[in-house]
Amino acid sequence: MQVPRPPTIGDRRVVAELRSVLFSEPMLGATSVRPKGYMKGVLLTILFGWLGPLIARRATAPLTATVHYLAVTAADIRLFSKPAWSDAFEIGRWKKGGYHATLRGGTIDLNLQRLGRVTLTGGARDVLDLVVQAAAGPVG
């Protein structure tokens, strides 16, 4: 028997990839985001080759220098890391109302327990709006 799923918003490719990981909760939306400083690491890698990641190793702290997936479920938000040649894995999850979020243009600032303040760029605007609506308040 097929379980009906609610329609999701955001990036269809990310939703399809996260369905294999997120099967217990209905997903409302998912999008691909990059941590602040990610492009600095990419640029330094292009310029300096293998030495680039060593120079920019703290550019994306506290997150890894990979593409991340941000998923919104009915109960919480979840952050996944997606290395280039590997499957996505969960970094953490935060209950609705258990984090703070502010949206500025295409950038979202999150204040997350255990990670602290995180700035993410890119992503589908509809999914980022869902994240901000479920937050306890603005980052301050």
N, C-alpha and C positions, 0 to 999 in steps of 0.2 A: 504494500500500500504506500502510495506517495503522500508525504506530508506537505500540505500547502504552505508556501513561504510567502511572506508579505513582499511587495515589490521594494527593491532597494534603489537608493540614489547614489550617484557618484560614478567612479570609474568601473566599468563593467569587467575589465581585465582583472583588476584588484579584487572585486567581489568574487569572481570565479575562482581565483587563486586562494582566497581566504575561506571559501566554503569548505575546503578539505580540513582546515584547521579549526574553524568556528562552526561546529555542527550542533552544539547543544543549545545555543541561543539564536533567536531570530535576529538577523542583521538588518539594521535600518539603512546603513550606508557605509561606504568605505572609499578611501582615496589614497593616493600615493603622495607623500610629502618628503621634503628634504630638511635636515637640521641646518640651522644657521651656521655658516662657515663651510658648508659642503662644497660649494663651487670654488672656494679658495684652495681646498685640497686637490680638486680636479685640475685647476689651473697650475698649481705647483708641480703636480705629477707630470703634466704635459711639458712644462719648462725644464724640470730637473730630473725627469725619469724616476728611477727607483728611489732617489733621495727625497722626492716630493712628499710622500706620505710621512717620512720621518720629520721633515720640517713642519708640517701642518698637523701633527698628531693630536694636538689639543684644540684644534680649530672648531670641532663640533661637540666638545665636551658639554654635558655628561653623556651624550649619545654617541653611538658608533658612526663612522664616516661612510654610511651606506644609505640607500633609499629606505624609507620607512613607510609602513602602511598604518593608517589611522582608521579604525573601525568603530562604528557606533552601534551598540546593541540596545535592546529595550531596557536593560538594567545598568549598563556601564559603557565606558569607552575603553578601547584596548589599543595599545601601541605595539606594532610588530616591526622587527628589523628584517630586511630582505637583502642578504649578501648576493653578489653577482651570480655565483654558480651554486646556489644552495636554496633550500626551501625557507619560507618565512618562519620566524619563531617569535613567540610573544616576549616582549620586554616587561610589560606590566599592564594591569587593569585598574581602573578607578571608578568607583560607584558614582552615579549621577549625584551631583551636589557635594562630592568629596574632593573637588579640585576647583581651581579658579582659571578662567580663560578670558582673553581679550583678543578681538579680531581687529587688525589694522591693515586694510587693503587686502593683499594676498598673503599676509603673514599672521600667524596666530601665536600668541604668547600663552603658555600654559604654566601654571604653578602646580606641580605634581609631587605628591608625597614620595619620598625616597629618591627622586631625581632632582627636585628643586625646580628652578625656573628653566623652561625649555622654550626655544623659539623655532617654529617650523614654518617653512615657506612652500608655496605651491599648493596643489590640491584643489578639489572641486569645492566651489563656494557653498553649495547646498550642504555638504557634509560638515564643513567648518561652522556653518550656522547652527547645525544640530549640536555640535560640541559646545558652542558658546551658550546655547539655550539651556543645556543640561548642567551648566557650571553653577557653583555656589555664588559666584560673583566675579567681578573683574579682577585682574591681576593688579596688585597694588603695593 
